[in-house]
Amino acid sequence: MARVGAVMMMKDRLVDQAKKLASSGPFVRLVSNDRVMKLATGLMDARGRLQAAGVRASEALDILWNGYELPTIDPALDDSMPVHDAGAPRERPQRPAGGSAGTNGAHAAHAGGEGSTSGAHGRAAGATNGAAHGSTNSAAKQSVEGDEAESAGGDGRAATSGYKPDAGSAEAKLATQMASRTSLSRLGGRDVFEKCFKFMTADNARAMGVYPFFRPLDFNQGPEAQLEGRRVTMFGSNNYLGLTTHPKVREAARQAIDKYGTSMTGSRLVNGSMRLHNELEEKLAAYHGKEAGLVFTTGYQVNIATISALLSNKRCVAVIDKDDHASIYDGVRLSLATGARMVRYKHNDPASLDAALSELPETEGALVITDGVFSAQGEIANLPGIVEVVKKHKARILVDDAHALGVIGPGGRGTAAHFGISDQVDLMGGTFSKSLASIGGWLVGERKVLDYIQHFASSFLFAASAAPPCVAAAMAALEVMQEEPWRQEKLRENFTYMRNELRRLGFELGKTETAVIPIYIRDDLKTVMMWKSLLDEHSIYVNPFITPGVPPKQQVLRTSYMATHERHHLDQALSAFEKVGKKFGVI
Ligand SMILES: Cc1ncc(COP(=O)(O)O)c(C=O)c1O
C-alpha cells in the first residue's frame, strides 16, 4: 500500500510540473513560433508518409509473392487452413515473409499454423483483374481487351484447361479472362470500394452473354420454370419433394398471412414469437424423437447461432469436416472471436476425426460438426463411424441435415435415422428451404441445450423471427411429407435412375448417393459453355459451380432432382447431357 501511495504522489508531482512548463512564457513562445510549428507538422507528416509507404511496400511484396488471390467464397476450399491428417505430421502452411494473414488467417493461427486467404486458388503472380472502372456493359466490353492484355502474367490455367476454343473467338477471350481472375479481397488502400471497381469478371461475362448467376426466373412451378422468357426444365432447385406448389402448403401460407400478417417484425425473444413457431417446434421435435425443437429464420442462422453460442470461450474446439457448409464455417468464425479453436478433419474420415480428438487436452470441450448429406457432392456422411469416435472422446455432435431431410431415412427423417442412430446424435439441424418448401431453419435436441442457445446466440436474439407464412408453409410441408410417402420414394427412384444413366453415358459423378448429382467437368470455361449450351440449345437448367466457388479441377454442373420430375423430364435431360457432353468432349 505504501508503495502505491508513493507512486501516486510522484505521478501527481510530474503532472504539476508538466502543467507549469506548458504555461510558462518561453514554452508558449516556442510552440507559437511559426517555424517550429512547421517543423513539427512536417515531421508528423513525414512519419505518416513513411508509415503509408511501409504498408504499401509490404503489400507490394505480398502481391509480388502471392499474386492477387481469389476471394474465398467458400471457406471449405481454403487450403491454407490445416486439415488434421491422421498418421502424417501436422501440416504447417507456408506463408511468405511480408505476407499478411488474410480472411481466414485467424483459423489457421488458432489451429497451430499461419495462412493467407485461399492459398489453393490463386497463385497468378502479377495478374490483375483489369484496371478499368465501370459497371456498364459497354465499359465491360471495352475492358475485355484490357483484361486479356493483363492476363499474360496469369497462371496459364486456360492453357491447360482441356477445352480449346478457336483462337480469337469470344470463348478464347473468356478463357483468358477466367484464367486471369485474381483476388481482389486483399486489395488495400484508402478506399475500401477499390476492389469493387476493379472487379470486372462478372461484367465481362455479362457482356459476352455467358454470365450464369443471379438470373431472374419469370416463374417457377417445380420441374418447369421460365427464365427470361424461355421455358426450361429445372434441374437446379432443392425443391426435393416438389412441395413449393402443393395446394396444402400454398393454402397454409395464405391463411397465415390472412390471420397473422406478413411478418413478425421482431425477434423471437420479444415480440417475434407466435403459437405457430412453438407448434412447429413441438412437431419437429416429435418427428425426430428429440426432447425439443427450435425454429430459426434461416438454415444459415441455425449454424451461426448454435455454434457461436456453444463454443464461447478458449476451452472450446469446433472439430469440423473439411467440406462442411459455409454456414458452419461462419459459425466457427464467430466462435474464434471468443477464443475458441477450430480443427478440421479430413473429409468424411472417422480416423482423421479420431486423431484430431485424441490431440485435444482433457480440459477442452469439442463440438464435432458435419453435414449429413454434403451439399456439393451429394455424398452421405459416414455418421456411424463419426458418432463412434465422438462417443469415444466424450465430445458432442451437431449434424446439419439441410440436404437429408425428406431425402433419406425412414419418413425422410435424415441422416441419423437413415443409419438408425438418431438417439446418439446430440443436435440435428437444417433448413426449411429445401424439402420443406419454405424459408427458415430448425434445430432439435435436449431442451436445456436449446434453451441455452435461444438465450445466448446473438444472431438469433437480435434478428427478426421467421415470418408466419414461412412457418405455416414449413409446417404444412412437414405434414404432407408424412401423409404422402410416395414423394420420397419417387425422389429416390428419380435420382437413382439419373445416377445410373449418367454413369452409363460416361459422366463422372463422384460419390453421390442422394438427390444432388454433380457432373464433374473439371474446367471453368468448359463448365460455363456446357451450362450455356444446355440452356440455350436444350432448355435444361442446371447450376454451374466454377472457381472460386470450387477449387480448380473440381468444377461441376450441379444437378438436383425432385419427386415431381416425370420420366420425360429426366429423359429430356439425359438426351441433352449426352449431346452436350459429346460436343465438349466430356464423354
Ligand atoms: C448444408 C447446408 N446448411 C445450411 C444451409 C443454409 O440454409 P438456408 O438456405 O436456409 O439459409 C444450406 C444451404 O442452403 C446448406 O446447404
The ligand as an SDF file (V2000), in Angstrom:
LIG
                    3D

 16 16  0  0  0  0  0  0  0  0999 V2000
  -25.7360  -27.8270  -45.6910 C   0  0  0  0  0  0  0  0  0  0  0  0
  -26.4290  -26.5040  -45.6320 C   0  0  0  0  0  0  0  0  0  0  0  0
  -26.5940  -25.9130  -44.4340 N   0  0  0  0  0  0  0  0  0  0  0  0
  -27.2020  -24.7230  -44.3280 C   0  0  0  0  0  0  0  0  0  0  0  0
  -27.6900  -24.0680  -45.4360 C   0  0  0  0  0  0  0  0  0  0  0  0
  -28.3360  -22.7330  -45.2840 C   0  0  0  0  0  0  0  0  0  0  0  0
  -29.7190  -22.8450  -45.2970 O   0  0  0  0  0  0  0  0  0  0  0  0
  -30.6530  -21.6170  -45.6680 P   0  0  0  0  0  0  0  0  0  0  0  0
  -30.7330  -21.5650  -47.1510 O   0  0  0  0  0  0  0  0  0  0  0  0
  -31.9560  -21.9200  -45.0310 O   0  0  0  0  0  0  0  0  0  0  0  0
  -30.0250  -20.3990  -45.0910 O   0  0  0  0  0  0  0  0  0  0  0  0
  -27.5410  -24.6570  -46.6990 C   0  0  0  0  0  0  0  0  0  0  0  0
  -27.9860  -24.0210  -47.9510 C   0  0  0  0  0  0  0  0  0  0  0  0
  -28.9720  -23.6280  -48.2490 O   0  0  0  0  0  0  0  0  0  0  0  0
  -26.8970  -25.9040  -46.8020 C   0  0  0  0  0  0  0  0  0  0  0  0
  -26.7370  -26.4910  -47.9860 O   0  0  0  0  0  0  0  0  0  0  0  0
  1  2  1  0
  2  3  1  0
  2 15  2  0
  3  4  2  0
  4  5  1  0
  5  6  1  0
  5 12  2  0
  6  7  1  0
  7  8  1  0
  8  9  2  0
  8 10  1  0
  8 11  1  0
 12 13  1  0
 12 15  1  0
 13 14  2  0
 15 16  1  0
M  END
$$$$
